[in-house]
Amino acid sequence: MRNLVEIHGLELPEAHQVRRRIFKKFRENPLVKHLVVEIFTTESEDREKRAKPYLRLVNMCQDGTPLIINQLLDFGFDVYHVKLNGFYLKKK
């Protein structure tokens, strides 16, 4: 099971801080045993040009998804959820 949290729309220093906080928050949670946090240096704005950073959860197994989303909402960002159809490990 893989859980990917993407951070969008933040400058790198702040995005790194959010990533550290996410790992700290979830370190005791067995539902996110294989958590990966990825930072995208994208610009996310509404039509009034106001910054709208967000988090996106991408996962295949939906067990515990509501709990994960609720914990991500604690960070004060919108959370998008994408259901992953497959995850393929690289060949060794």
trRosetta pair geometry for C-beta under 8 A, 3 or more apart (Angstrom, degrees):
i j d omega theta_ij theta_ji phi_ij phi_ji
1 33 7.0 79 72 50 105 104
1 34 6.0 156 89 35 64 121
1 59 7.5 24 -177 -164 88 105
1 60 6.9 -147 -138 64 65 96
1 61 4.3 -42 -127 17 112 141
1 63 7.7 -54 -129 47 153 110
2 34 5.0 -74 -107 111 55 123
2 36 6.7 -4 -169 6 100 114
2 59 6.7 -166 96 -128 60 72
2 60 6.6 54 50 13 84 105
2 84 7.6 -34 76 61 103 163
2 87 5.0 167 25 -146 134 172
3 31 7.6 62 -42 136 152 77
3 32 4.9 -75 50 -129 149 84
3 34 6.5 133 20 83 75 71
3 35 5.1 -27 75 -106 105 66
3 36 7.2 167 87 26 52 68
3 57 6.9 -26 -167 -159 91 94
3 58 7.8 146 -163 77 44 52
3 59 4.7 -8 -112 -94 67 120
3 68 6.6 -133 -151 -134 143 156
4 36 5.0 -20 -110 71 73 101
4 37 7.8 155 -163 -92 54 28
4 38 6.3 2 -171 1 101 115
4 57 7.3 141 80 -160 56 44
4 58 4.3 -18 67 62 109 100
4 59 6.8 179 24 -69 69 65
4 84 7.8 87 22 -54 115 142
5 22 5.9 -152 90 -173 157 153
5 35 6.9 3 2 -166 107 98
5 36 7.3 177 27 89 66 50
5 37 4.8 -18 70 -111 100 76
5 38 7.3 169 86 24 48 68
5 55 6.0 -14 -170 -172 97 109
5 56 7.2 152 -158 76 48 47
5 57 5.8 -18 -102 -99 71 66
5 58 7.9 -174 -78 22 25 73
5 72 6.8 -170 -129 -107 126 128
6 37 7.8 164 -88 -161 24 53
6 38 5.0 -24 -109 71 72 98
6 39 7.8 153 -161 -94 60 18
6 40 5.9 20 -176 -9 107 114
6 55 6.8 151 77 -162 54 54
6 56 4.2 -9 54 56 108 99
6 57 8.0 -155 19 -67 76 22
6 58 6.7 45 -15 -7 109 111
7 10 5.9 -41 158 28 110 121
7 15 5.0 145 120 -148 140 97
7 18 5.6 135 -122 93 143 132
7 19 6.4 -97 -18 -65 147 88
7 37 6.8 35 -20 179 107 96
7 38 7.1 -169 20 91 75 47
7 39 4.9 -20 61 -112 111 66
7 40 6.7 179 81 26 55 71
7 53 7.5 2 -178 -176 77 111
7 55 6.1 -22 -101 -107 58 75
8 40 5.0 -7 -101 65 74 116
8 42 5.0 -18 -155 54 91 121
8 44 5.4 83 136 -40 102 139
8 53 6.2 173 95 -153 59 66
8 54 5.4 -7 62 61 106 75
8 55 7.4 173 21 -92 81 25
8 56 6.5 42 -9 -9 120 108
9 42 5.9 -38 -63 87 56 85
9 43 6.5 67 -120 -158 72 23
9 44 3.2 -59 -86 28 128 115
9 45 7.9 163 -134 -46 119 52
9 51 6.2 144 173 -173 112 90
9 52 6.2 -76 -157 86 165 47
9 53 3.4 -165 93 -104 112 64
9 54 6.2 62 19 14 132 64
10 14 4.7 -119 179 93 116 108
10 15 4.1 151 92 -67 116 87
10 18 6.5 99 46 5 175 140
10 39 7.7 -80 66 -149 102 101
10 53 4.8 52 -55 -124 82 145
11 14 5.2 73 63 22 80 105
11 15 6.7 -155 89 -12 32 97
12 15 5.4 -58 -133 40 30 113
12 16 6.1 32 167 -21 67 103
12 39 7.1 84 -122 155 68 148
12 41 6.6 -15 -64 -99 89 111
13 16 6.0 -55 -152 33 28 110
13 17 6.7 28 151 -18 62 106
14 17 5.5 -54 -152 35 36 114
14 18 6.4 36 151 -19 68 103
15 18 5.7 -51 -147 36 33 111
15 19 6.4 37 152 -22 65 103
15 39 4.5 98 153 -137 133 124
15 41 7.7 -112 -8 -89 164 68
16 19 5.5 -50 -148 34 33 114
16 20 6.6 35 153 -19 64 102
16 39 7.1 -23 -69 -72 58 156
17 20 5.8 -52 -151 34 32 111
17 21 6.5 31 151 -17 64 107
18 21 5.6 -56 -149 39 34 113
18 22 6.3 38 151 -24 67 102
18 75 6.4 75 -148 -162 104 136
19 22 5.7 -50 -148 31 32 112
19 23 6.6 29 155 -14 64 103
19 37 4.6 153 -140 123 93 140
19 39 6.3 -65 -56 -59 133 109
20 23 6.0 -55 -150 38 32 108
20 24 6.3 32 152 -19 65 108
21 24 5.6 -54 -145 38 32 113
21 25 6.1 34 156 -22 66 107
21 75 6.9 130 109 -111 130 109
22 25 5.8 -55 -146 35 29 111
22 26 6.3 0 164 4 65 114
22 35 7.8 -160 140 164 104 137
22 37 5.3 131 84 -96 141 146
22 72 7.6 19 -122 -112 106 81
22 75 7.3 -14 -78 -73 86 144
23 26 6.4 -73 -141 51 25 94
23 27 6.2 51 159 -63 65 93
23 35 7.1 167 -109 103 70 134
23 37 6.5 -104 -53 -3 90 140
24 27 6.0 -29 -146 -14 27 117
25 29 7.9 7 130 -12 66 126
25 71 6.1 156 150 172 127 116
25 74 7.4 168 -139 75 151 134
26 29 4.7 -64 -157 32 68 122
26 32 4.6 -29 -180 69 130 147
26 35 5.7 96 114 -59 145 167
26 68 7.9 32 -109 -128 125 85
26 71 7.0 115 -79 130 89 149
29 32 5.0 38 96 26 112 99
29 67 7.9 177 -153 131 131 122
29 68 7.9 133 150 -94 153 79
29 71 7.6 -76 -72 -37 160 174
30 33 6.0 8 -166 -59 53 97
31 63 6.8 -146 -136 116 102 88
31 64 3.6 -148 -143 159 142 170
31 67 6.4 102 33 81 169 129
31 68 6.4 -135 118 -60 130 103
32 35 4.1 33 165 -62 105 114
32 64 7.8 -137 -45 120 72 142
32 68 6.5 122 -64 -108 115 115
43 51 7.9 -94 -162 -120 73 81
44 51 6.7 68 80 -165 72 63
44 52 4.8 -102 133 76 97 76
44 53 5.7 126 60 -93 128 37
44 54 6.2 -126 158 9 166 94
45 48 8.0 -134 169 71 96 48
45 49 5.2 -8 -179 -143 138 38
45 50 6.2 143 -154 66 80 33
45 51 6.0 -49 -97 -97 75 35
45 52 6.0 132 -125 12 19 94
46 49 7.4 -69 70 -2 61 14
46 50 5.2 -3 37 53 104 90
46 52 5.2 93 -39 -37 84 134
52 78 7.1 7 175 13 95 128
53 77 5.7 -68 109 -125 86 121
54 77 5.2 157 -127 168 39 109
54 78 4.3 -36 -118 71 108 93
54 79 6.9 177 -173 -84 90 26
54 80 6.1 58 148 -11 132 100
55 72 5.2 -141 96 -179 149 123
55 75 6.6 73 -28 66 142 139
55 77 4.9 107 -9 93 92 132
55 78 7.4 -178 32 89 66 48
55 79 5.0 -18 74 -110 97 75
55 80 7.3 -171 96 26 47 70
56 79 7.3 152 -97 -164 30 56
56 80 4.3 -19 -112 67 84 103
56 81 7.4 176 -161 -80 63 24
56 82 6.3 22 176 -3 108 109
57 65 7.3 144 128 -149 144 89
57 68 6.1 123 -132 124 151 122
57 69 6.3 -108 7 -86 154 78
57 72 6.4 -141 -53 -24 118 164
57 79 6.3 22 -9 -179 104 105
57 80 7.2 -174 26 89 64 51
57 81 4.9 -12 65 -113 102 72
57 82 7.1 180 90 29 52 67
58 81 8.0 162 -81 -161 37 46
58 82 4.6 -12 -107 68 79 107
58 84 5.4 79 169 -56 86 110
59 62 7.0 139 104 -87 110 47
59 65 6.5 -166 66 -99 136 102
59 68 7.7 68 -14 71 154 165
59 81 8.0 -40 28 -159 92 89
59 82 8.0 131 19 80 50 63
59 83 7.2 -38 75 -126 59 48
59 84 5.8 -120 131 11 12 112
60 83 7.3 85 -120 -176 36 66
60 84 4.1 -67 -70 80 74 104
60 85 7.2 -53 -119 70 96 3
60 86 6.8 72 -110 -99 135 15
60 87 5.6 -117 -27 -11 141 109
62 65 4.7 -42 -163 -18 67 132
62 83 6.9 -14 -76 -120 108 107
64 67 4.9 -54 -167 43 74 117
64 68 5.8 77 134 -26 89 100
65 68 5.6 -55 -144 37 34 111
65 69 6.2 33 159 -19 68 106
65 81 6.8 81 -176 -149 120 140
66 69 5.7 -55 -145 38 31 111
66 70 6.3 32 157 -19 65 106
67 70 5.8 -55 -147 37 29 111
67 71 6.4 25 155 -15 63 107
68 71 5.9 -60 -151 38 29 108
68 72 6.3 28 152 -18 66 107
69 72 5.6 -55 -147 37 32 111
69 73 6.4 40 153 -27 65 102
69 79 5.4 155 -151 118 83 149
69 81 6.2 -36 -92 -70 125 127
70 73 5.6 -48 -150 27 33 116
70 74 7.4 48 148 -30 57 92
71 74 5.7 -35 -167 8 41 119
72 75 6.0 -41 -175 13 51 113
72 77 7.5 -61 158 64 88 97
72 79 4.8 104 108 -103 124 139
73 76 7.9 84 172 -54 48 20
73 77 7.8 -134 -128 62 41 55
73 79 5.7 -87 -72 -9 74 131
84 87 6.1 34 143 -51 139 95
